Amino acid sequence: MSIDVLETNNDIIATCSEDKTIRLWDLRLNSSIKQFKDPLFEENLPSNAKFSPDGSLMYVGAGRNLLTFDIKTDKILIDNCTLHKESTRDEINYVTISPDGKFVASCDDS
C-alpha cells in the first residue's frame, strides 16, 4: 500500500490497495472521489502511486510495470512501459518524479 498527496491540492491523496484499486480521496469529505482499475492489477497489484508536480498525471507501479493515468479523464495514457529484466528483477515498490515532471524513476528491492 502507498499514499501520495496531491501538491496542487493538499486535501487530495492517492492510495494503492490490496483490493486491486487505486483511489483518490478527498480529506475534507472523508470519502473516495475516484477509483482506478486496470486488468493488469488482477495479476500485478498496484504498489506505488505518485502524482505529477502539476497534478494532471499519476504514475503507478504495478508488478514490473509502470503505468501513466490522466487524472481528469481517468484514462491510462501509457500502459506498455513494462520494464526490462535488466532494469528490475522484482516488483516496483517506489516511483518518483523530478520536480519539473520531465523524468520518472522507479526502483525495486534488488
N, C-alpha and C positions, 0 to 999 in steps of 0.2 A: 504494500500500500504506500502511496505517496500523496503529498499535499503540496500545492503551489498557490501562491497568492498573486492575483492579477494586479500588476503595479499601477495600471491606469485607474483602477477602482479597488481599493483595499477591502471592500465588502464582498468581493467575489473570490472564491477559491475553487480549485480543481482537485478532485480525488480520484485515485485509481483504486479499484477494489477487487476482491476475490469473487465478486458476483459477475465478473467479466464485463464491467462497465467503467466508464469514466463519467463522472458527474461534475457539473458546475453547481456551486451552492452560493446562495445569497445569504450572507451572515445576518443582514438586517431582517430578512423574512424568516430566517432559520429554516430554509427549505431548499430542496433541489430545484433548479430552474432549467437545466438542460441535462440530457443524458446522451452519451456517445456509445454506440455499439458497432462492432465490426465482426464479420465472420472469422477473421483472423484471431479474435480474442477467445474463440472456442478452444483453440489449441495452445495459444500463447497469451497468458494473462497480461493485461496492461500493468506495467510495474512502475512507471515513472512518467509524469506529465509535466510539461514546462510551457508557460506562456511566452510568446514573443514579447520583446520590450514594448511594442505598441499595442499589445493585447488583441491583435487580429487573428493570430495563429496559435495553435497549441501543438507541440511536438510530443509524441508518445512513444516510449519504448515498450515493445511487446515481444517477448521472446528475444530473438536476434534481429527483430525488425524495428525500423524507425518510421513512424507514420506522421503525416502533417495534416491537421484538421483546420478548416476555416471556421472560426468561432461563430461568425454571423450566419453562415449558410448551413452549418452542421455537416458539411461535406468533407470527405477526405480529398485533399489536393494531391498528395503524393502517398501512394501505398506500396510502392515497389522498391523501397530503399532497404532491401534485405542486405545485411552486412555480410561481407565475405569472411570465410573461415580465418583468413589471415588477420583480420582486424578484431575479431572477437571469438572466443571459444565458449562463452557462456551467455546466459541471458543478460540483456541490458538492465542495469539497475540504477543508472543515473544519466540524465540528459541535462545539458546546459547550453546556453545560448550566449553569444557575445553581446555586449551592451548595444552595439549598433544593429543587431539582428541579422548580420550577414553570414555568421558561421554557427553551426550546431555541432556539438560534440557529445559522444556517449561513451560509457565505459561499462565493463563487467567486473567480475571478481577475480579473473585470472591475470 
